[in-house]
Amino acid sequence: MEKVEVGEVFTITDENNEEQEVEVMAALTLDDTEYIAVSFVEDLREETQEDIDLFFMKLDEDGDFSAIESDEEFDKVSSAFDERMGGN
């Protein structure tokens, strides 16, 4: 996959095997791994800024985005995104 840009919309398959459109809200590289924060497009259209849920994904070795598996990695990525997005 090519470098993902903020604002880009793509489709993921959720745990119920349903396709969902997500929009990239932020991207960063941490410890040589690319991560993105995404939100469901449907939520972005309907919710206020405070109600938007962000989900973090990482670029795997195959060039696809996948879920973050460990709590430790999630906490590290979540903190890095909080700093980047909250520091504006």
Helices and strands as residue ranges (DSSP letters): E 9-13, E 19-30, E 33-40, H 41-46, G 49-51, E 55-59, E 65-67, H 71-86
